[in-house]
């Protein structure tokens, strides 16, 4: 039993386990020359572990189940006092890779590696000595610095390893209060926060505080299960009104479902000069489907509008086709056509002067109008 590095004898603890019977035995080797001898019973299967607090554990398996005569076996066991470590970093909550600045140093403060680590990549293997301790620090945009102390543990570390640095994104406290658009009274309903850039959805009650990832864009959706239209708005976590206790907040206005009520559908977009819906529209249209299921007697008008680019006739036909595309999508999801009327208004009802790209985008819209409640 020798040190792989120095070739000197190593005094180790030898643990023997009969994997069939569960019987265990422990012995030591000769510390002067490192030699040891084991007598293992034929007809059994054994696992032998060689352990020392400053070396990686070595394991040998001996399958003697087909052995029926005495046999001597010579084996050499080298104890390793160093091991290789790879590093990667990921978001603790979303389990996604994160690009970080990674710095690794030993207990004397000597830098072993310092560079950016791109999302999904691993840092080059670093050689760690079992007798040393190491400090690993990582920092990324909108992530506070994370520090790890790495110390060798012979009980848990058998060989080379990968250390995943878990980064905790900065969070802000946010509450969305849902209110009736006409009476300004509070409405008790569910609110979902849908992260537009990550696979993250948080569901809360109206007025309930949640923690959002600072700097990320969220769709805030008030559900339509209380006799109201659903309402969708977009926020950037960490921007807007903030209270004395550090909680950001906003009011989500919802419209009662009654004849003549109008709801502008956000995030309904089409390909340029086309009536083909973009996939980004489907989430909003699925909310319309939920609304129709929860209010089975409601009849609505699907009203489509364009900006002023193009002549009147072209825009009128385009808006009619776009309203029809919305109905086709709803039909495919089980909502029958008799519950809809479609209307294309072309560019005849702008919400703002068509003098900027932002204004034109505002005028290109799809609306729901309640024609019949019951």
N, C-alpha and C positions, 0 to 999 in steps of 0.2 A: 504494500500500500504506500505509494509514493506521491509526492506533490508533482503535478504536471509541470510546474514552473521551475522548481528548484531541484527536483529529483531526489529530495530528502525524504526519509520515512515520515509518515503522518500517523499519529495515534487516533484511531477512529472508533466509533461505536458501530457495531454490526448487528442489525436487527433482522431476524429470520422469521418469516411467516409461512406456515403451511396453508396455502390458499384453499385446500380442500377441507381441512378440519378446523382452521382458525387458530391453531396453536401457534404461540409466539415464543421466541427465545432471543436473548440479547447477550452478546459477548464482545470482547475487545481484541485487537490485534497486538502484536509485539511492537511497542513503541520504538525499540532500538533498531530494528531492521524493517519494520512495516509488514512482516509476514503474518499470515493467519491460516488457519485450517478449519474446514467445516465438514461435519459428517451429516449427510442428508439421507433420509430413508428412501429406499427405492419404492416406486409405486405411487409417489406423491408429486405434487407441483409446489414449488417454493418461489417466494420473492425475497431477495436479500438486498437490504439497503445499507449503504456505507455512509456514515454521517459524522460531520465535524462542524462546529459553529462558524468556522471561517472558510469553509469550502462548499462547493455545490454538492448536493446529495447525488450519489451514484447508485444506480439500481441495476440489479442483474436478476433475470428470471431463469429458473432451472426446472425444466419439465422432465421429471423422472418417472412418469406414469407407465412408460413402456420399459423401464429399466428393471431388470430382475437379477443382476449380478453386481458385485462390488466393482467400482470404477473410480479411478482418481482423475481429477480434472485440474489442470493448472490454468489459472486466470491472472491477468495483470489488471489492476485497477489504479487509474491515475486520478487524483483528486484535483479538481479545477479551482483556482483561486481568482479567476476572472470570468466575466460573462459579457455578452453583447446585448445592448439595448437599442431598440428602435423606438422612435417617438412619432405619434400623430396627435392631432387635436380635433375635438368635435364639440358641438353644442350640447350641453348637458340635458336640456329639455327636449330638443327636437331631434337629437341623435343624427345630426348632419355634420359633415366636415366643415372646419373653420380655418381660414387663412390666419396664421398667427406669426408673431415675432418670437422665436424661441431662443432661450439662452440656457446653456448647461455649464456648470462649473463644479470643481471638486471642493473638498473641505478646506483647501488652502486658498481658495478664491481663484484658482487657475481656470481660465475658460477653455472648455473642451469643444464647444460649438456655439456659434451665435449667428443666426441668419433667419430669414423668413421661411416659413413652412407653408406651402400652398395647400389649399383645401384638398383633401383626398390623397395627399402625398405623405410619405414617411421620411423622417430625417435619416441621414446616413447612420449606419450602425456605429455606436460608440462603445468602447471597451471600458467596462467598470471593474474595479478591483473590489473583492469581497471585504477587505479590511477598511475601505474608505466609505465616506458618505458623500452624497452629491445633492446639489440644489438645481432644480429645473424650474425656470420661470417662463411664462407665456403671456403675451398681451396681444389684443386685437382691437380693431375699431368697434366701439360700443360694448366692449367686454373689459371689465376690470382685470388687473393683473392677477394671475394665478401662480402660486408657488407650491412646488412639491419637494419634499425631502426624500431622497432615495437611499435607503440603507439595506444592506444585504440581510436576508432572513433565510437561513438554511432549511427551515421547516416548510417554507412555501415556494421557494425558487429552486427549480431543478435544472433549468438551463437558460438559454437565451430567451429574451422576452420582448414584448411590445408594450409600451406604456402609453395609454390614451389620456391626454390632458383634457379634462372636461372643463370647458369654458362656460361661464354663467353670464348670459346677456344682461345688459343694463335694463331694468324694468321701471315703468312708471305706473302709478296708481290712477285708475280711470273709472269714472262712473257715468253712465248714460241714463238720463231721466227721460222717460217717455211721457209726452203730454198731448192732450187733445188740441188740435190746431185751432179749433173755434173757441173752446171754453178755457183752454190752458190749464185744465185740471189734469192731475197725474193719472196715468193709465197703467194698471198692473198688467204686465205682459213679459214675455221672454225677449231677451236681447242677445244676439249673437255677434261676436267679433271675429271676422274672417280675415286673416292675414293675407294680403294680396301677393306677397312674395314668398311665403313659406307655407308648409302644410300644417297650419295651426288654426283651430277653431275653438273659441271660448264661448260658453253659453252661461248667461246670468239672468237674474231678475232685473226689472227696471229699477234703477237707482243703486243696484248692488255694485260695489267696487271690485274691479278685477285688475290684474297686473299685465300690462302690455309691453312688448319689446320696444324700447325707445328707438325712435327713428323709423320704425316700420309703418307702412300704410295698412290701414284696416278698413274693411267695409263693416259699418255698424248697421245691423238690420233688426228693426223691431218687428216681431212676428204679427200675423194677422188673425190671431185666434180669439179676439175679444170684440168682434164687430167693427173692426177698423181695417183700413188698408194697411198692408205692411209698409214700412218706410226704410229706405236705404240711404245712407250718407257715408262719406269717406273722411277719415281723419288720419293725421300723422301723429303717432304716439309721442307725447312730449311737447306738442305745440297746442296753443290755445289757452283757454282760461284755466287758471290753477288757484285752488283755495289756500287758505292759511295753513292747512294741514298737509299741503303738498299734493292733494288729489286734483287731477285734471278732470274736467267735466264738460258735458254738452247736453243740450236738450234735443231730443228726437221728436219731431212733430208728426202725429199720425192723424189721418182724416177718417171720420166716421163713414161707414158704408151706408150711403143713402142716395136716392136718385139725384142725378146731376153732379155727384161728386167726381172729382178728377184726380188722377194720380199719374205723374210723369215717371216713366220707367227709366231708372238710371242704368247705365252700362249696357244698353241695347245698341249694338253697332253692326254695321253692314260693310261688306267689301265695297271699295270705291266704285261709284256709279253702278251699283248692283243691288239686287234685293236679297242676296245671299247673306244669311246671318253668320256673324263670326262666333266661334265657340265661346268666346268670353261673354256672350249674351245669355247663355243657357242657364246660368245660376239665377239670374233675375227672372227669366221666364218660368223656371221651376217654382219660384215663389208665387207667380200668378196662378200656376196650377194648384198649389196648396190653397190659395185664396178661393179658387173656384170650388174645390172639394169641400171647404169649410162653409161655403155659402152656396148650396146647390140650386137655389132659386134665382140667383143673380144673373142678369143679362148685361153684357158690357159692350161698349164700342171700342174697337182697336183703331186708334187714330194715329196716322203717321204723318210726319212733317219733314220738309227738306230746308236747306238754306237757299240762297238766291243764285247759286251757280247753275247756269243753264236757263233755257227759256221756260215759260209757264207750262206749256203742254208737257214737256219732258219731265219736269219736276212733279207735275200732277200724276202722271203715269207711274213714275218711280215710287212715289209715296204710296200709291194704291198697291203696287206689287209688294212693297215692304210690309204693309199692313197684312196682306195676304200671306206672306212668309211666316209672320208671327202666328197666325191662325193655323197654318199647316203644322207648325211645331207643336202647338197645343193639342191639335187633333191627334197627332201621333202619340201623345201622352194620355189620351183617353178623354179629353174634353170635347164634347160634340159641338158641331158648327152652329147649331141653333141657339147656342148661348152667346154667340158673337155677332156683331155687325162690324164691317170694316169700312174705313173711310180714309181716303188720301186727300190731304189738304195742300200738298205741294208746298210752295213758299208763301202761301197767303196769310199765315198766322205766326209771324216771327215773334219770339220772346224778346229779342234784342236786335238793334241795327246790325245788318250784315257787313260790318266794317272791320272786323278782326277775325282771326282764326278761332279765337275762343268764343266769340259771339256766334259764328257760324256753327260751331260744334254744339252750342246750346240750342240753336234752332233746329238742328237735325235730331229729332226726338220721336219717341213713341209714347202715346198716352193711353190710359184706360179711363173711360167715362162710364159711370153707372147709368144704365138705361132703365133697369127694372130691378127692384129688390125682392119682391115676393109676388 
